Amino acid sequence: MTRAWTVRPALPADEERQAFLFNTCFAKHKDARTFRWKYRDNPDGPAIGRVACAADGTVVGGYSYVPRRFRRDGRPLLLMQASDAMTLPEWQGQGIFTGLDDVVCAEAGRQGVSWAFAYSGRLSLKGFLRNGWRLIGHAQEWRLAFRGRPLATRAGRLAPAVRALAPALDVWLGWRARRALGGAGSSAQVERLERFDASADELNLAAAPAQGLYGERGSAWLNWRYVDTPSRRQEAFALRADGRLRGWLVAEFCAGHAFLVDHLVRDEHARATLLAAFAAAARERGAEEASALLCAQHPAVPALEALGFRARRSRPREFRDMFPFIVRPCRPDSPPEDLTLARWHLADGDRDAEHLSA
């Protein structure tokens, strides 16, 4: 470290500066609303946020842990999600990320939190792993292509040949999708859901797994996470039968891509119906591809495969075909058995991003 900096708690007045740091570090276009939503409006509690300041008080870095209510083997607990490790380029290499991570982790431990978790980004993974974080596995991208162009972008040296075959691929992929989906997911079964209500709270209690670590999906969290976001990019859908909510699904449709963000169901029939409706909606809206980021042991995988979704099996590339899931113990008594990815029940919506599209 060659330049002096100090640490203080992040304040509401810092949100404009946090947006500037975020946009500078990640080439995005966010404003203060995103950070007010993420750090202060979360129904699971306010973030543990810290900023790094230059000698004149200018904020040059920031980092936060965002609380998330979980159940561990059926018992409630609070964990923390690492979010927005940001340092201005001219201040990188001064120990700001590792210093803020240590400070925030220690505060989480003092509050009784056992684990921090994150889907790591490409730029920060090595720094995380050098600073006490553990890589416990990867979530895979399961993809269903409706057009040939997405295949060409991932074809590497074969891309020119794939592009040349794109018209024929479009015809074949369209035929395959129609054959796999048929009349699945009709609008008579699945309806648009404007807001989550008490029926989602009941489903959260009924459908939560009895073993492992499961992020609570009650109505307050769901509305905050997927409905009341600054971007409003995500849509929720419900499946009802006999007056009961059988399941819900959140999706994002943007720029020719359809993302399966999250879902929760009462039984496998409801899962198959909702996933088929998602895939059918993606095709009907003209998406070139639909995707779902899930761990291989997720119960949705067989239903997705039945619809034609596939994960890359041969030489998958990190940050394109699979994404690292990492954890850091905040206390010395953090249960070591939780260092097994199979104990974590995860969805794409468990990332810290406001939305999944670029």
N, C-alpha and C positions, 0 to 999 in steps of 0.2 A: 504494500500500500504506500503510495507516494503523495496522495492528496487527502487532506483531512476532511472528514464528514461526520455528521452526528445523526442520531436517530431520535425521532419523536413519534407519538401516536398520530395516525392520520385523522384529519378533521373534516367535517362537511365542506369547509371552505377550500379544501384541497381537491375537490372533485374535478374542477376544470383542469387543474394541473395534471391530475391522474389521467384524464382523457388525453391530454397532450402527450404524456409519456407513453401511453398505450398506442396511440396513433403513430408516434415516432418509432417505437420498437417493433411494432407488428404490421405497419403499413395499412392501418385500418382508418375508419372515419367515424369515430364515436364521439359523443359529447357527454356532458356531466350527468345526463339522465341515466345512462347505463350504469354508472358507478354509484349513484344514489340508489338505483334499483337493486344492484347486486350487494352492496355493502350495508345498506341501512334499512331497506324495505323487506328483507327476507324474514318471513314469519318464524323461522327457526332461530333468529337472533341476529344481532349486529356482528359484522366481521371484526376479527382481530387484525387491524391494519396498522402498518408502520411505514413511514417515509424516511428517506435519507436526504439530508440537507447539506449543501455546501456551506462554507464559512459565512457567507452573506445571508444565509437562510433560504436560498433558492432550493426548491425540491428537485432533486436530480435522480431519484429512484423511489420505487414503491413496491410493496408486497403485502398480501393479505391472506389470511385463512378465513374461509367462509363457512359458518356452521351448518351442519346437516344432521337432522335427527335420524337415527338408525335404530334397528333392533339387532341385537346379537343373541342368536339362539332364542328368539322370542322376547327378550328383555330389552327395554328401552335404554339407549345411551346416545350421547352426542359425540360426533366426530367432526373433523375439520377438513375442508377441501382447499388445497393450495390454489391460489389464484393470482394471476397478473404479476409475475416476477419481471419488473421493468427497471432498466437502468439506461440513462441516456448514453449514446455511443461514446461520447468523449469522457464519460466517467466509468466505463467498463474496465475491468481488471483491477479495481480498487477494493474488492472484497465486499461490495454492497449487497449482492444477491446472497452470498453465504452468510453475511452478518445479519441481514434482515431475517433470513430463514431461521437462523438460530434463535434470534430474539422472539420471533412470533411462535416458534415451536415451544420454547420455554414457557411463554405465557399460556399457551394452550394446555401444557402439562400442569401448570399451576391451577388451572381451572378444572382439572380432573379428566381432560380428554386423553384417550389412549392412543389414537391414531390420527395422522393427517394422511390424505390420499389425493391422487391426481392422475388424470391422463396426461402424460408429459408431452410437451411439444418438442420439435426437433432441436430448437435453439437451446433449450434449457436442460435436456436429459443428462448430459455429462456432468453439468454442475450439480444437479440433484443427486446423482449417484456418488459424487465425491463428498457430499455433505450429509451423509447419514440416511439417505433414502434407499429403499430396496426395490429393485425391479422384480415383481412376483409373477409376471406373465403379460400376455398380449391379448387384446380384443381384436377380432378379425372382421374385415369388411366382407359382408355377403352381398353380392351384386346380381341384379337382373337387368340385362341390357335389352332395350327395345330397338336400338339403332346401332349401326356399326361404328360410329365415330368414337364413342367412349372406349371401345376395344382398341382402336388404332392409337389412342393416346397412351395406352399402356403396353403397346406391342414392341417397344424398343426398336431393334434393328429390323423387325418385320413390319414396322409401321407403314412404309410405302406400299407393300403388298396388301396389307389390310385395307388401306385407303382405296386402293384400286378395286378391291372387291366389295367396297361399301354398299353399292346399290344391291348386289345380290345378298349381302349380309342383312340389309334392312328388310328385304322380303322374307328371308328365312327366320330372322328374329321376331318379326311381326307374326308370322305363322306359329312359331313356337309359343309366343305369349298368348295368342288367342286359344291355342290348344290347351295350354296349362291352366288358363284362367276361366275360359268358358264364360258362364254367367255368374261367376263368383262375385261376392261382395255387392250384391244389388242394393240400390238405394232404399228398397223396401225394408231391408234388414238393418242397415247402418245409417245413422242420422248424425248430422252436424251438431256438435256440442259447444254452445257459446260459453258456458261457465260450468265449473265443477261444483257440486252441491253435496249435501249430506249422504247421498247414495254412494259417492266416491269414498267417503270416510268409512262407510260400512264395507265396501269392497276391499279397501285397504286392510281392514281387520280380518276379513274372511280369506283373502288370497295371499297374505304375506307368508313366505316360507318359514317353517318352524326352525330350520337350522341355517346357520351362516349369518352373514351381515347383509341386511336389507335396508335400503334407504326408504324412509316413510314416504308414502304418496297419498297423504290426506288432501282434502279440498283446498285448504289454505295454501299449502305448498304448491299444489298443482296450478292454481290460479296465478300465484306469483311467478312460478317458473315458466309457464307456457302460455298464459293468457294476457297477463298485465305487463308484458315486457315492452320496453321502448320501441322495438322494431315491429312487433305484432306479426312476425313472419310465420308462426306456427299455427296449425289448425288441429282441433280436437274432434274426435268422432266417438259415438257411443253405440253400443249394441244392447238393446233391451228386449226382455221377454217376460211376459206375465207381470208387467209392472216393475220388474227388478232390473237393475243395471247388471248385465252379464259381463261387460268389459268395456274398456275405453282404449283409445289409441291416439297418439299425437304424431303428426307428420308435418313435414315442411316441403313445399314445392317451390323451387326457385331455379331459374336459369337452366331449364332443361334437366333438372335433377330432382329426384324425390327421395327424401330421407325419412326412414322410420326412426322417430325420435325416442318414443317410449310407448309402453302399453302395459296394461294389467288386466287379467281375465280371471273369471271364476272357474273355467274348465277349458279343456283342450278344444272342444267344439267351438267355443267362443273365440279362442285364439285363432283357429284356422279361418273362421269367418272374417274376423277383423283384418288379418294379414292379407287374405285374398282381396278384401275391399281396398286395402292400401295399394296393392299391386295394380288392381284394376283402375283405381283412380289415377295412379301415375301414368298408365298407358293412355287413358282417356284424355288426360290433360296434355298429352304430347311430350312427356318426359323422355329423354333419351336413355335414361338409366334410373333404377331405384336401388337403394342400398340400405343396409342395416349393420351397425357396428355392435357386435355381440361376442362374448366369449364362447368358445366351442361347446361348453357344457350347458349353455342357455336352453331352456325348454322350447324356445321358439325355433331353434335351428331345424328340427325335422319338418315343421310346417313350412318354413321358408324354402327348404330344399324341394319339397313337394310342389312348390310353385315355380321352381326353376332357378332360384337363387343359388349362387355358388361362391365359395371362398377359394382364393388361389392357394393351391396345395404345393405347387412346385416353386421353390425359391421365392417365397413372398417377401416383399420389400417393406421394411419398417417405415412407418409414416405414410405409406400409400396403401398397402394391403393389410397392415396390422399396426396397432397403436399400443405403446407401452403403458401399463398400469403400475403405478409406484405407490409405496406407502412409507411413512416415517413414524417411528414410535415417538410419542411425546412424553412418555413416562417409562421408567425402567421396568414397570410391571405390565407393560402392554403384552397381551396374550400371544405367544409365539405361534400358536396354531392358526392365527389369522394371516400368517405369511403364505398362505396357500390360496391361489386365485380361485379355486373351486368353491371357497367359502363366500366369495363376494358375488352378490346378485346385481349385475350392472346393465345399464342401457346406454345408448348414445346420449340421452339427456342427462346422464350423470357426469358429463364433462362440465367445465365451468363456463363454457361459451354461452352467450345469450341466444345465438342461433347457429346453425350448422353450415349454412351456405356462406360463401366467401363475402 
